Structures are given as structure tokens and as C-alpha cells.
């Protein structure tokens, strides 16, 4: 209980709570029509929060979206989940809707949210992450200022319950990176260095862009953030990446991509499960991408996943020699990395020894 109270204080610190009276659906629609008639150039925003079999973080995620500095008649919140309740108090003039979806894949939930969304812009929020109070105001500003902007990515802090850390980046960024549609191929690897594809809770996309990819999105199990990025690359829109921190990414024991507090056996199995889903998702995204250099990067990701999986004991995945060639080129000048890739072709007992050693090193960090 003490941990929950401290988290409530943290949410209020980042976004002071200003309760407003509850309103009904018709009142919301009336205010929305007035807003659009007076401010036709100001985009209306839909926040889509997704959750599956998990309630402990959802209330504060919803709350962080409720207490934005953006006027309440300029956005709505859709909570897409497979259970009833769990969102806490909704005493705000912002409209909150629950969308019940039984399917497990993250992409399916997002699809249902997009279909229900009334906004021109969609901002995503995972149930275990948080928005800072200025998040949606910034989203409004950038999309209102750039008519052809289709994809916006802000920076985020990681939070492990003890402290905050900047999102991983090769170096500190102080300026925004704006990439026009006709520059996307030439600046693709700049976007990669900026990690423009990481963390759904830091991504906002124009709904017209998303609607073009719903048939593929509904098949994506985990890495919906990577899907948004590649869909925007092949759409006729601009991309903006900002160094401004507007989201908090929570690290905990149930993270799909970051496992903490697990035993060796649990960590190995969860790592295998994650990588298999990641590999499947990359292949799914690759189906809609034929343009280089994007297609080449996805092919490289497939090779990396196969090598990594094949190096884990009892994964049941076999790597190809062509995968190792990709790995070898990736680790040019790094002999340790090149040797690590060869583990994928070793006997099971070697793979197990190598994986256990890596686990012990990580546990002692």
C-alpha cells in the first residue's frame, strides 16, 4: 500500500490534479463539435491505453492522461482491455471510454481502439507507463504546426521504482529531428540512431496513417511501436523526433522485453518467448515493406533474432549461415561480438554454459 501511495504522489508531482465535474457522452460530443467549428486547424487527439490481464498499474496510467494541461475538450481517452473496471475515478471533463477485447495480441487491441477513436491524432500509452502533464499539449502543437506530419516521437525516462534514467541514446540530443517525406530514405539511419521506433507510450501517429495498416497491425503480437515506425516510413508523411521528455517507461518484473528479478530458468524461457514473438512480428512487418533500406534493416533484424534464439539452449531455433554473415558484418571490429554469434552453432551444453555465464554477469550488474 505504501508503494501505491508513493506512486500516486509521483503522478501528482508530474501532473497536478485539477478535478472537474463528470460529464456525459452527449455533453462531450457537443463540446467536440463546438471545438472543431471554432478551431478547425487544431487536431483532436485520441489517447489509446491498452491493458491485458493486469490492473495494478492501469489506474495511474489513466490518471496521467486525465490530468494533462491540454484543454479537456480537445482529447478523449480509450482504454482497450480484456477485463472490466480497473481505471479508477473518472471525475474529469475528458471523455473516457472502455473497449473490451478478448484477443491477446497488442496489435488487435490497438486496431479496435483506432476504429473507435474520434481523434485525428492517436497517442498511445501502455498500461504500465505514464504521460507527463505537457505530453498532449506538445502533440497538439507539433501536429497543428506541420500539416504533413504523420509520426511524432518524444523522449522518455525509464523508472524502476527507485529512480529515473534517460531513455537509451548514443548521445544527448538537444535539437529536434524533422524528416520530410522525401528525406526518409536518406535519413533512415539517423532516425535509427535516435531510436525513433522505441516505446509506444512516446509515439503519436495521424489516424489516417494508421488506418492504412490495420490489416497488418492486428497480427502484431508485441512490437507495435516498431510497426508504427515502419508504417510511417512507407506512408506519404513527415516524421518528427523530439528530445523533450514527455513519457515515463516503467521497468518491472513483467516487462516483455526487459526481465528483472527472474531466476535463470525463468529468464531463459521468457527471453525465448519474447524473441520468438519478436521474430514473428518482424516477419509480419516485413510483408508490407519492399523498399530499401527499410526492407534490408528488417532482414537484418530477422537474422539477429535467429542467431540470438539459436544461441539459447532448448529454443528449438536453428540459425542459417547467411544469418551469421549478417551478424559478422554487424559486429565489424568487435571480435567478442563475432565470437558470441558462433555460439548459435555450438552443442547444447556450450550454449547452456554461455547463457548461464551471461545471466550471472547480468545479475551482478
Order of alpha helices (4+ residues) and beta strands (2+ residues): alpha-alpha-beta-alpha-beta-beta-alpha-beta-beta-alpha-beta-beta-beta-alpha-beta-alpha-alpha-alpha-beta-alpha-alpha-alpha-alpha-alpha
